[in-house]
Amino acid sequence: MPTTDATPLALRPYLTADHEQLWAEAEKFAADHVAPCVPRMEASPHEVERELPQLMSERGWFGVTIPRQYGGMGAGHVAKTVLIHRLAMVSAATAAILQATLIPVGALTHWGTVEQKQKWLPQVADGTVLLSIAVTEPDAGGHIGGIETVAELAGDEWVITGEKIHIGNSHIAGLHVVVARTAPPGVAASQALTAFLVENHSAGLTVAAHRARLGLHGFSAGRLVLDRVRIPAANVLGEVGQGLYVAQSSSILYGRPNLTAVSLGIHEALVETTAHFLSNRPRYDGYLSDQPVVQDRLGEMQGRLQTALTTAYSAVHLLDHRVACDSQLIGAKHTGHHLAALTARDAMELHGAHALDADYKLQRLFRDIQHTYPPAGTGEFQRIHLARAALGQDLIQWSQRLAAEASWARPDPTAA
């Protein structure tokens, strides 16, 4: 999206000078380091990308939301969105590696004890240890209340048995946030689940071999098998019975806006790729981009992108300012994917048969956007939450309840 500066004019109200500098740094990193890796990643869908996470670690980006007292950047959610957005413009898989660790980092930041944070957050901030969050299961899917993985207390240890799937960064994480059932069947999910910190080298924990997926080649989203994995009681994250809240708050404050940013990067790349193609495709003594019918469709794509941009950044701007914005975060995820998917379809059609070439960039973008729909709740799930907000039903406002504790949070403008 061309502007007089690096950032779109519509985002200026949400970006500080620090954000703009981070924007430029992320774009340079993507051009210098990510773009050259994309052909290799696409050609090797069965391989897990390990070079780029290391390079991002060296820049401290996995610590973008970690408070400074734990070695992080303490830069907040707008900064996090900038990083994911600009990386996804070049490689959604690379952006996914970053965003997938930032979800459990949020869980640890908000729910961890001082001792847990002192032990693990500095290692995340310097890239020594990456994290995953393991909630989804083979039968239950993303239905948290249906979790079948069980944790039983045995003396001063917990013994965890179960299976988790679609776990982002499963093959490169050194620590997993695992949500398991700690109460008998029939107990409400709000009291029956607990989150645990499980180290990757724990006896009984197996990470299944990486399998190629439809898109996001290079990104690991695999299966964890826990066979009577024993962890110390000190590795409970939050309190026993708070697992639903750990997962729910992390999904709303981190998972949804992170995926929104991934969708945004893909969306922008779709528009840019299509505009370039149409502007260089000769037709009728001019170019395809000169045709009114083509301009109509390209204009629709641009309009969607502008809507997605402001929706995404306004939501995380509110979050950084401690305003209750759960509905805005949820709506941004839903809107971001939906609009980007429509644009992906239009891009494919406007390219004609050229879109079907396997080695053309558009196919990667079309495949990658499919991966921002299911995680952190499908569109139907988001709309249920939005309907409850419209009906005025009482919902926990995690954006206000937890963001106030963060060192990056700005003063509440609604406070007296």
N, C-alpha and C positions, 0 to 999 in steps of 0.2 A: 504494500500500500504506500505509494509515493507521498512524502511530505517534505517540508523544508528541512527537517531534521530527521534523525534516525527513527523517532517514535511517532506514531500517528497523532494528529492533532486532537482527535477525540479522547485520547488517553491522558492528555496533559493535566487535567484536574486530579488525576489519581497518582501521578508519578512525581517523585522528588528528584533532585539532582543525583542522589545516590542510585535511585532506580534507573535513571537514564544511563548512568555510567555502567551499571550492571547489564543493562540492555545491550550496550555496545560491546561489552566484554563477552557476553554470551554469543552474540552474532559472530564475533571474530573467532571464538573457540569453535563454533559450529562450522564456519568456513574452513578454518585451518586444520581441524582435527576430525570432526564428525563426517563432513562430506566425503573425504577420501576413504573413509571406512565403509560407507553405505554399500558400494558395489560388492565388497567382500561379504558383508553381513547378508545381503540379499542372495548371494550365490551359495551361502552356507547356512540354510535355515535350521540345520540340525546342530549348529554350534552356538554356544553361549558366548556373548561378547564380554571380554574381560579387560581389554585395553582401555576403553573409554571410561568405565567406572573408575579406574585408577587415575586417569587424567582429571576427572571431575573431583575426585577425592583430594588431589593435590591443590585444587583451588578452594577447597573448603565448602563446596556447594551442598554437600549432604548435611552440613550444619547450618543451612541458611535460616532455619527457624529455631535453632538451639540457642538458648540464652548465652550471653557472653561469659557468664561465670563458669560455664561448662565448656568453654572453648569454641563456641559457635559464633556465627555472624550476628545472631539476634536481629535479623533484618525484617522479619515478618512475612505476611502472606502475599502482599503485592510483589515483594521481591522474589518470593518463591514462584509466583505465577509468571513473572518475567522470564526467569530461567527456563521453566518448563516450556513455555510458549515459544521462545526463540529456538530452543533445541528441537522442538517438535516440527518447526517449520522446515528443518533439514532432515531430521530423522525422528519419527515418533517413537521408535524403539529405544533410542538413547534417552529421550525425554521420559519414557516409561521407567527406565532403570532408576532415574533420579526420583520421580514421583512415588514409586513403589516403596522406597526406603523412607521417604518423608512421612508416610502414613503411620507406621509403627513408631517413628521418632516422636510424632505428636502424642501417641499413646503413652510413651515413656515419659515425655516431658510433663504431661498433665497428671498422670496417675502414679508415677514412680515415687518411691521413697527417696529421701535425700541420698541414702547410701547407693541405691540403684542408679540414680542419675549421676552421682559422682563417679561410679564405676564405668558406666557404659556411654554416656553422652560425649565425653571427651574423645572416646575411641571412634564414635560415629563422626564427630566434627573433623577429626584429622584423617578420616577414611580408613582407619585400621579395621573397623568392623562395620559391615552393612547389616541392615535389618530387613526382616519380612514380617508380615502379619498373616496369620493362618486362621481363617474363619471358615471359608467355604469347604463343603464336604461333598463326596460323590452322590449321596442320596438327598441330602437336605439342600444342596446348592447354596444359595445365599440366604436361605431362611434360618436366621440365627436361632429361633426357637426350636428348630428341628435338629440341632447339633447332637450327634451321637458319640463323639469323642468323650471319653470319661476320664476323670482324674479322681483318684482315691487317696485319702490321707493314710500314710503308713508311718507312724512314729513322727519324726521331724522331717519327713519327705513326702512329696506327692508322686504318685505313680500314674502316668498318663498313657492311655491306649486309644488309638483311633487313626483316622486317615483324613488328610486335608488335600484339596486339589486347587488348581489355578492360583497357586501361591506366587505372587510377584517376587522376583529375585531369589527364588528358592535355591538356586545353585550357587549363588555368590554371597548369600547372607551368612554371617557368623552367629547371629542371634535371631530367634524367631519368637514373636508374640503369638502364643497359641491359646485360643479360647476353647475351653472344655467344660463339660457338665460335671458339677460337683454336688448335685442334689438328685434325689430319686425322681423318676418319671412322675409327672403330675404337678410338680412344683413349677410355678410361673417362671418364665425365662428371666424376668427381672431379678430373680433371686437364685436361680439354679446354675448360673454360669460363672466361671472365673477365668481370668486371663493369667497366663504364666509366661515367664521368660525362660526359653529353652535354648541352650547353647547347641550349636550345630554339631559339635563333637560328642554329644551325649550318647551314651550306650543305649541302643535300641531305636535310635532315630535313623531312618533311611531316607535319603533324597533320591527318588526314582530318576532314571535316565531322562535327560532332556528330550522332548519330542517337538518336531517342527509344528508350527501352528499356521493358521491362515495368513496372518500378518505379524507385524512387530518382530521381524526376524532379527535374532541376536538377543532379544529380551527373554529372560527365563521366567516362565510361569508354570511351575511343575507341581509335583505330588510329594507330600511328606507322609511317611508311614511311621507311626509311633507305636512301638511294641514294648509296653511296660517301661517307658522312659521315666527314670527317677530323677527328680530335681529337688533341691532344698526348699523348705517352706519359705525361706527368704526371697525366693524367686516368684512369689505371687505378686502380680502387678495390680495395684489397687487393693481392695479387700476381697475376701472370699464372698462370692455372690454378686460381685459388681462387673462381671465379664460382659454382660449385655451393654452396660453403660460405657465401658472402655471401647468396645467395638463400635457402638453407635456414634459416640462423640468423635472418634477418630475418623469415621466414614464421612460425617457431615462437615467437620472442620478441615479435614485434609483430603480424604478420598475424593469427594465430589469436586471441590475446586481444582484439585490436581488433574483430574480427568477432563475437566472443563478446559484447562490450559493445553492439554494434549490435543483435544478436539480443535481448539483455536489455531494451533500451529498447523495442523493438517488442513484446516479450512483455508487458511491464508495461502498455503502452498497450492491448493487446488485452484484458487482464483488466479494466482500469479501464473501458474503453469498454463491454464486455459487462455488467459489474456495474451500471453506470449505466443501461444500456438495460433490463435485466431489472427493476431497482428502480423504473422509471417506466412500465412497460408493464402497464396494468390487466388483470386476469384473475380471474374467479370471486370477486368481492367483495374482491379484494386485488390483488396484483401477481404477475407471473411469478416474481419472486424468492422468493415464498412457497411455491412448489410444490417438494416434495421431489425430484422427478425433475430439476428444473432446478438445485436446490441441489447435487445430486450431481455434475452436470457442471461447474458453476461451481467447486465445491470441488476437483475434479480439476485445473482450470486454475490455481487458486491454489497448489495443491501443487506443480505443475510449476514455476511461477514461483519459489517459495521454493527449490526445488532448484537451479534455474538461477542464482539470486542467490548462494547460498553457494558453488556450484561455481566461478563466475566469479571472485568476489572472493578466495576462499581461494587460488586458483592464482596470481593476480598478487601477493598478499601474500607467498607463498613466493618469488616471483621477486624482489621488492624486498629480501628477506632472504637472497638468494644461496643458496637451497636448490635442489638439483637437482629440477626440476619440469617437465621437458619433457612428460612423459606427462600431468600435470595440465593443462597449457596446451592440449594437443591434445584431451584428453578434454572440457575445458570448451567448446571450440569445437563439438565434435561434439554434446555434450549440449545446449548452448545453442540451437543451431539446431533439433535434433530436437524438443525439448520445445516450443519456440515455434511450430514448424510444426503440431504436434498441437493446440496451443491455438488457432492461427489457424483450423484446420478446425472445431473446436468452436464458436468464436465465430461463424463464418459460419452454422453450422447453428442455433445458439441464436437468432440474429437473424431466422431465417426469410427471407421475401422482402425484408425491409427491407435485408438485407445486399447485395442485388443492385442497389441504387440507386447509380448511378455517382458521385454527389456526396457519398456518405456516407463518413466517415472509415475505416470498416472495410475498404473495398476497397483503400485505399492501404496499410494495414497488411498485408493479405493479399498484395498484390503485392510489397511491399518485403521481406518475410521470405524470399521466394524468392532474393533476391540474397545471402544469407549462407550459402548451401549450397556453390556451386562454388569461390569464392575460397579460397586457402590450403589447398586440398585438399578433395575431396568427402568425404561420410561414409564411403565405402568406403576411401578413402585414410587417413582418421583411424583407422579400425578396424584396418587393417593395422599401423599404428604401435603402437596399443594392444596388439594381439596379440603383437607382438615384445617389448614390455615385459613382458607376462604370461609369455612364454617365457624371460625372462631374457637375451635376446640383447643384446649390447653395442651401445649407441647413443651417439652423441656427445651429451653433456648441455650444450647451448648455454646453458641457463639458469645453469649453474654456471661454465662456461668463459668466458663473456663478461660476465655481469652483475657479476662481481667487479671489473671494470675501471670500472664506472660510478660517477660521483660520488654518485648517490643511493642506492647499495646499502647496506643495513644490515649490521652484522657478522654473520658466519656463526654461527648458534647451535650448529652441530655442531662448530665448530672447538675444538681443545683449548685 
